């Protein structure tokens, strides 16, 4: 709290000094232009003396305007408005004459009629400068958005409902893309996120959950919003029956994945009734959409996703605020990149080209539009809101999960959360705010940087195919790049990348530290024996490479030095995959059941001591496979909601000390389990805002309907991690203050 007050006071002081400086320059310019206005004595003064005189006069005029003007306005309230409007100019001129008279040694002189003009110009310039500086002030921004929302409600035919403490509370779900559980702990302990840390001190609870093998936004968010991420083996994969590469951040692929999930579950999604989806890959069934990728490929009126941009930038103040912040972020990225290069920091990836603009889009434009949309949703009183803030994920890919660059991003994310929380106080209904992430990030040098070749080069060598002498990295698949292209209505990875040929050469794709190899000329999934017969050296070359952790081929896991484990033999895969953490074998076994799993799945090596992996893309902070913090995102909820594990929820009537004995040792496994928890939380309010009115597994009254299942899907089981895993639990632990636990 003290740090926040100092920051506010410092920002106010900087704004005052900048307005003073601009006013001084304006006065100097007017003195050089107007013949009846001078800032020097008859004998002549040095440039320094003239500048000091201008600063003195500008400061005196500003101070008089701040102190005297409110008193004059109050005294003249009875004067007719037209007369007062004319008096403004003369009164301003009078204040300027007084300010000029206060300059030392009588150096300044201005004619009365010129004083009126000078005062008017200086007041206009000072006002414009103050407005331009205030557009980046969160408090001023909050007040402006609140006024705009109130004006919109009045246009809709009323002031809007007053805040009703008895109304069912809404649920606001804020996804901090890529922020892992340990990163959240670090940010709270280091004071980078005081708002989040304060919530933990006052009753919020947090715990990690475990992703599937495909630890990336496409799989996680599809499971969270639509209840199923079945048959999403990676961020990108090749489907033999269509000859097409599916990419989670391509609008056409996202739309198809959403359609498949709805068809599988028989339900429209988490946000079906009175919901809003902001900045996500998928809609979640919401009617209110902004920056949602799965609908951005639609043409004409059907595409409401980009309307979020138009609604936001239709306000000039918003446009100025975002434009100033955008330029500042571009400069910040260039400076940070140069600093990393000069210091010789390792690992490092290229951050040139268009990347500074893409980063600024993710950390500024998308953030501002999403936050504004969420604020509008809360002031409209919507029941369920899900929004994704992608800033950290984008920066961590190129700067690493921990460091000065990402620390600054976490600080700004916290300020966005604080802004949203302050606006929630004015909403017509109370909101329960849940923070969560879709995956974490694991650090590490890229495969190309460490070994001098790409995964595709290694595969081609193992198949006896020619390898390019000039290795080229795989383009990063970060969500921000696709969001930029979708905003501009440009295609994402179309052409040869989306439709590779059906020849005998393998299709090699990368998803973080997870690689996928498909043979287009082999119908269905290739058997291990067939792969070995066609390419005798391939599997051995891959499995024994130091940058590869393990392979999955036709239900068999292959490790280094000839290690083999069949997934259908209990215990074999668990033993071979033990270094990759609890649940690794189960995650691989689930992916092996997918119809579109690649012929060969390749997971990079993982180093438990450092938590590092080798991304097959050009990312030094990556996610997409197994190994390290990438598979451990977080879920943070207010204590008034039930515990994610219903069996571990403390008795709410047992008193304040009951939490201390609560068993929080069980861990959520998979995005589908998180979806089940969020559905339960939505039902905990009176009048559920989702189309579920029966306990889990029981018939829904009225039977099945379009977008609604005949029965409520049962919650996926929660898995028990081995003792000493250290990933589950809650910080703060039940009954223990958050700061003490984190430190």
N, C-alpha and C positions, 0 to 999 in steps of 0.2 A: 504494500500500500504506500509506504514512504517513497519507494523508488518510483512509483507511478506519479505521485505528487511532484517529485523533482523533475520528472520528464515533462509533465504538463507545464510546470513553471518555466522550465528551460525553453520549451517550444514557444510559449507566449513571449518570452524575452527576445528570442530570435526574430519573431514576427515584428515586434515593436522596432527593433534595430533595423530590420530590412525596410520597413515602411519609412522610417526616418531617413535612411540613406536614399531611397527613391525620391522622397520629398525634397531632399537637399539638391539632388541632381536636377529635379524639375525646376527648382527655384533658380539654379545657376543658368539653365537653358533659357528661362524666361527673362532673366536679367540681360542675357546676351542678345535677345530678340527685341524686347520692348524698349523704346527710347526713354520713357519716363520712369524707368526702374533700374537702380544701380545698387551694387553691393560693395562699393569701395569708396574710399575718401577721395577728395579732390586732388590730393597729392599722388594718388595711385598706390596700390597695395600689391604685395606678392600674390601669386596664385594660391599659396597656402593660406594667407590671411583672408582672401576672398572665399575660399572653401570653408574656413572656420566660421566666417560671418554668415554664410548661407546655412550651415548646419545649425548655428545658434538661432537664426530667424525661423528656420523650418521647425526646430524643436519647440520654440516658444509658441509658434502658431498652432502646432499640434496639441500642445499642453493646454493652451487657452481654449481651443475647440473642444477638448475633452472635458474641461472643468466648467467653463462659462456657458457653453452652448446649451447644455441641458437645462440650466437655470433660466436662460433667456426664453427657451421654448415654453417652459412651464409658465413663465410670467406673461407670455403672449398668447395663451390658449384662447382668450376671449376675442382675439383679433380675427376678423374674417379670413377664411382660408386663402382667398386670392391676394389680399393685402399681405398676409404672412409669407406667401410664396415670393412676392416681390421683395419683402424685407430681408429674406434669407441672403440675397446677394449683397445687400448693403451691410448687413450685420457681419457677414464673413469678411467683407472688405475692411470693416472697422477693426475686427480682431487682427487682421494682417497688419494694419497700420500700427496697432499697439505692439505687435510682435516686432515690427521693424524698428519702432522707437526704443525697444529694449536692447538692441544690439550695442555692443561696446563702442565708445568714442564716436557714436553717430555716423558710422561709415555708410549705412544704408539710407536710401531715400526712394520714395515711390509717390507718384501722383495719386490722389484719392480715386479718380476714375480708373486708373490702371490697377489700383489695389483690388478693386472689385473683380477684375478679370483674372489677376494672379491668384486671388483666393479661390475663385471658382475652379480654375484649372488644377490647382494643388489639391483641393478637396476631391475632385474627380479622380486624379491619379492615385491619391492615398486610398480612396475607397476601392478602386480597381485592384490595387496591390494587396490590400487586406483580404479581398475576396479570393484572389488567386492563391494566396498563401493558406487561406482557411479551407480550400477544397481538399487538402490532404489531412485536415484535422478530423479525427474520427468523431469527436463530439459534435462539431458543426455538421459533419456529414450525417450523423444520426438524426439531428434535429431537422435537417432538410428532407431526409427520406420520410420522416414521420409526418411532416407537413404535407408532402406530396401524397402520401397514402390517405391522410385525412381529407385532402381536396378531392381525391378520387372517390372516396366513400360518399362525399357530399354530392358529387356528380351522379352517383348511382342512386341517389334518392334518399339520403339520410345521413345522419352523423355516424351510423354504425352502432352496434350494440355496446353498452357500457360493459366494463370488465365485470364478469360474473364469477365470483369465487365458487359458486355452486355448480357451474357448468362443468361437464366432463373435460378433464385436461387434455390438451393436444400432446402429440409426441413429435419432437424434433430430433432427427437423426443426422448428425454431422459426421461425414466420413473424412478423416485426415489421411489422404491417400499415401500409402507407403510408410507411415509412421509406425514402427514396430513397438512392441511392449517395452523393451529395454530403452529405446530412444525416448519414449514417454517418461519413463522413470528418470532418465538422465536430464531431460528438459525441466522437469519439476524440481529435481534436486539442485540444479544449477541456477534456478531462478529465471530460466528462459520463458517459462509459461506460468506466470503468477496467477492468472485467472484459473487455469486448470488445477494448479496446486491448491488454490484456495477452495475450490469445489471439493477436492479430496479431503481437505481439512474439515470441511463442514458437512460431510456425509456422503458424497459420491464414492463409489467403489470401482475398482478396476481390476481386470484380470486378463491374462492372455488367452487366446484360442488358437487352435492349430489348423492351418490350411490343408487343402489337398495337395497332391504332388505338384499340380499346376498352381503355384503360388503367385498369381497375377490378377489384376483387376477384372479381366474378362470373366474368369471362372468364379472368383469370389463374389463379385457384384451380381452376376447372374444368379448364383445360389442364394445370396442374401435377399435380393429383390423379388425373385420369381420362384424360389423354393427348390430349384433343380439346376445343377451344373453338370448333369450326366452327359457324357460324350463331349466334354471340352478338355482334350488332353493337354493343351498348351495354349500359348498366346496366338500362335499360328500353326496350322497343320494342313496337310494335303489330303483331299478327299478323292479317292480313286474313281468313284462312280460318276463324278461330275468333272473330274480333271481340274478342279479349282482349289486354290489355296484359300482357306478360311483365315481371316485375321480379325481378332476381337475388336480392334479399333477402326475397322473399315465399316462405314455405315451399312452397306448391304449385308455384310456378314453379321453385324450386331443385330440387324432386324431379323435375319434368319434364325440366329441363336435364340432370340427372344420368342419367336414363333414356336420353335421346337420345345422350349421350356414350358410355355403355356399349354401346348398340346400334351406334354407329358404329365403335367400336374393337374390339368383341367381347371386352372385358376388364373385369373388375370394378373395377379401379383399382390405385393404387400400394400400398395397404395391405391387399391381399386376404388375405394369410396372416399371422396373428399380429400384426395392426396395430391401432393405436388412433388415432381421429380426435377432436380436442378443440377446440371453439370455432370450427369451420369452417362454411362454407356447404354443403359437400359431404362425403360420408363417405369417399371414396377407397376404398370397398370394405371398410373396417375393420369388424370385429365389435364392437369396444369403442368406444362412442360416448358423447360428452357434449357438450351444447350444439351439436349439429350441426343446421343449419337445414333441410336437405333431408328429415329424418325427423321434424321437430318438429310437422308437421301431422297425423301419425298419431294416432289415438285409442287409448286403452287400452294394453295390454301391448306393442303393437308399437312404441310410442314410448319408446325408451330414452334419448333425448337429454336430457330434463329430469331424468333420474335423477341426473345430475351435481350438480344443485343440492341434491337431497335427501341425497345421500351426503355432500356437503360440510357442509351446515348441520345434519346430525344430530349433529355434535360441537359442544357448547356453546361451547368455546373458539374454534373457527373462527367461529361466529356472532358472538361478541363482537368478535373481531379485525376482521372485515369490517364490522360495524355501526359501530364506532368510526372506522375508516378511511373509510367511506361518508359519515358526517356531516362528517368533516374535509374530504373532497373537495368536498362541496356548499358548505361555507363558503369553501373556497379558490377555487372557481369564481366565487362571488358577489363576493368581494373583487377578484379579477382582472378581472372584467367592469366593476365600478365604477371601478377604477383606469384601465382603458382608456378609459372614457367621460369621466372627469374630465380625463385628459390629452388628450383629443380625438384619439386614435390613429386613423389611417386606413391602409388600409381597415378597416371594422368592420361586423359584422352583428349582428343581434339575438341576445342570449344569455339571454333571459328565459324565462318560462313554465316548461315542464318540462325545459328543457335542462340545468340543473344536476343534476337527478336522472338524466337519461340519461347525462351525462358521468360521474357517479359510478358508475353501473352498469358502464360500459365500462372505466373506469380502476381500479375496485376490485373489484366483485362478479365480473365476468367474468374479470378477471385472477386473482383468488384461486382461483376454482373451476377454471380451466384449469390453473394451476400445480399445485394439489393433485392434479388428475387425472394430470398428466404425472409427478409424483413417484410416485404410486401405480403408474403403468405401468412406470416404471423399476425400482422395487423388486419388481415382479412379473416383470421380465425380458423384457418384450415386445420383439419384433424390430424393429418400425418404429413410430414415433410421429410424428404431424404435428399441431402445435398452432398456433393463431393468436392473437396478442395484439394487440387492436385499439385499445389506449389512445391511442397517438400519432395514429393516423388520425382518431379522433373529435375530439381536442382541436385538431389542426391545421386541420380544416375551419372552426372558428370563431375560432381565434386566429392562424392563419397557420402555415406550415411551420417558420419559424425565429422564435425569440423566447424570452422568459423562461418563458412558460407551457409551451411544448413542451420546453424544456430540462429542466424539472422532471420531465416525463413520461419523457423519455429516461433520466434518472437512476434513476427507479423501475423502468423496464424493465431496466436493467442490474442492479439489485439482484435482480430476479426471476430473471434469467439466472444470476447468481452463486449464488443459492439452489439452483436446479436443478442446477448443476454440482457443488455440494458434496454434494447427495444422490446424484448419480451415482456418487460414490466408494464408496457403500455398496451399490450395486446388484449383483445376482448375476452380471451380465455387464458388460463394458466398453461404453461408449457413445461413438460418434463424433457430436459435436454440430455440426450444420449450421445456420447462420442464413441466412435469406433474406427477401426482401420481395416483395410482389405488384405493387407500383407505387410511384411516388413521389408528390409533390405539387407543384403549381405555384401560386405566389402570384398575387394580383391582385384588383382591385376587381370586384365582381359586375357583370354586364351591366345589371341593373336599377339599381344604384347609380350606375353611370357614365353611363347614357343615359336613365334615367327611365322605361323601359318594359321589359317582358319580351320574350323571343323570341316567345312566343305573341301578344303584342300586335303585334309587328312583322309576323308572318305574316298575322294577320287584316287588318292595314292593307294589306299587299301584295295580299291577295285581295279587297279592297274590302268587307270585313265590318266591322260596328261594333266599336269597341274600347272596353273599359271605361275610364272616366275615372280609376278608382282602380286603379293597378297593384298586383298582388299577386305576391309572389315564389313560386317553386317550392320546395316543401318539400324539405329536404335528404334525400338517399337514403342517409345513412350507415348502416353495418351495425349500429351500436349500437342505433338505434331499433327495428330489426326484431328484434334479439336480446331487447330488453325485452319487446316484444309477444309473441314466441314463448314466452318464459319464463312470461308470464301467460296463455298460450293465447288471445291476442286476435288477430283477423285483421289482416293488413297490407295497406293500400290496396285494400280490397275495394269493391264497389258501383260507382258511376259512374266512379271512377278506373280500375278494373280492366276495366270493360266499357263503353267509350264507345259512343255511338249510331252507326249505320251511315249517317248522313246525308251531305250534301255538304260539311259543314264539315271542315276539316283537323284531324287529331289531332296536337298538338304536344307533344313530350316532351323532357325535359332529362336529360342524364347528364353532370354536371360541365360542361365547356366544349364538350360535343358535344350538338347538338340534332338531333332527328329529326322529320320532317314526313311524315305519311301521309294519303292521301285514301281514306277507307273505301269510297266509292262507285265507285272505279276498280278493277276486278279485276286481280290480279297487280301487277307493278311498273309504275308510270306512266312512259310515255315522255316524254322532254323536250319533244317537240313538243306532246303532249297537255296537259302542264302549262302551257306557254306560251300555248296556245290558250284554255284555260279561265281562266287567271289571268295575263294578259299582263304585269302589273307585278311579279309576285311574285319571280321569280328575279333580276331586275335590282335590285329593292329590297334583297333580301338580300345579293347579291354586292357591292354598292357601299356597304353600311353599314360605317362605320369599326370597329365591334365584331366584324365577321365576317371570318374569314380566307379561307375558301374553301367551296364547295359541291360535293357529289357528286350528280349527277343522271343516271341511266341510262347509266353508263359514261363520263361526261364530268365533268371538274373545271372549275368556273367560279371565276374570281378577279375581282379588282377591275378596273374600267376595261375591261370586255369581254374579259379574258383567258380563253382556252378551251384545255383540254388533253384530248385523248382518251387513255384508259388503254391502248387497244390500239395506240397509236402510240409506238414506243420513244423515250424521251427527253423527250417533251412534258410528262408529269406530273412527271418528276424535276426539270425546270427550274422549273415553276410552284410546286412544293412544296418547293423547296430551303431556304427560310427555316425550315421546320419540322424540319429535321435529316435525317441519313442514314436511309434506309429509309422515309421518309414515303410516297413513291409506292407502294412495295411493300405497305405496310400498307393503304393505301386500295384498292389493286388487289385484295387478298385479301378485304376487306370487301365490295367490289362484287360478288363472286361468291356471297355468302350469299343463300339463298332469302328470308330475312326482312329484308333490308336495306330501310331506309325509302325512300320515294319521293324524298325530298330529305334528304340528310345535311348538317348545318351544323357546321363547326368554327369556334370563335371566333378572333378575331385573336390573334396571338402576337408578343411584343416580345422579340427575342433579347437585347437589351442588358440588360434587367432580368429576363428569364425569366418575365414575367407573362402571364397569360391572363385572359379574362373568363368566369367560370362563369355558366351559365344557371340555376343553382341558387343558393341563399343560402349561399355558401361562399367565404371569402377564401383558403382553401387547397383546391384542387380537383384532380380527376383524372377521366379518362374519355375524353379526346380526345388530340389531338396538340399538342405545344408545351411545351418546357421539361422540368423534372425529373420530371414525372409519368410519363414514359415510360421512366425509367431507375432501376428498382429494383436491388437488389444480391443477390449470392450469395456466401456466405462459408463456407469448408469447411476442415477440418483437412488438413494437408499430406500425411498418409498416404493420403488418397483421391486418385484420379487427377484430373488437370486436367480441367475441363469440356470443353475442346477436346482430344480424344484425340490429335490430330496434334501438339499443342503440349506434351504431357506430357514432362517431362525424363526421361532415362534414370535409373532409381532406383539403378543400380549405377555411375553415372558419378562419384560423389563429391559432396561438399557444395557445390562451386562450379558444378555443372552447371546449377543453376537460373538462374544469372545470364545464361545464353545462351538460355534458353527463350523461344520466341516466344509471347507472350501477347496478340498483337494482334488476334485474332479474337474476335468478339462473339456471344454467344448471342442469337438472335432469336426471340421468341415463347415463350409459356408451354409449348407443346408440346415445344420444344427443352429446356427446363428439366426437364420430365417425363422425357425420355429420359436426361438426365444422372443424375437421382435414381435411375432404374431401374438404371443401370449401377453406381452406388455400392452399391445394395442387393445386386447380384449379386457384388460384389467380396468379400463375406464368404463363408466356407465355408458351404454349405447355404443357398442363396438364399431369403430370406423372401418372395419374390414368385413367382407361378407362371410363371416364365420360366427355362428350363433350356437354352436354345440360343442361339448367337450371333444378332445382329441379322439378320432376314430369313430364318433357317433354320427348318425345321419343328420344332414342339415335340413331344417324344416323347409318344406316346399320342394325338396328333391334337387336334382341337378338342374343347372341353368347354364346358358352360355357364359363362359368365364368363371363358373363356380362349380366346384366338385360336389358330388352327391354326398360325400363324407368329408369330414375334416381330416387332412393328412396327419398321421401320428408323428410325434416329434422323434427325430433321429436319436438313437441312444447316445448318452454321454460316456466317453471312454475314460478309463482309469489309467493315468500315467504311472510309470514305475516310481517307487519312492526316491526322493532326492532329485527329481527332475527340476524343481525350482521354477517352473514356468507357470504353474497354476497358482491359485490363491488370489488375493486381492491386495492392492496397495491403495489406501492403507489396509493392513490386515484388520480383521474385525476387532473393533475397539481400540485400535492403535492409530495415532495421528499419522497422516500421510508423510509429512516431512521427515519424521523420525525414521519411518520404515525405509524411505528412499535413500536417505543418507547412510 
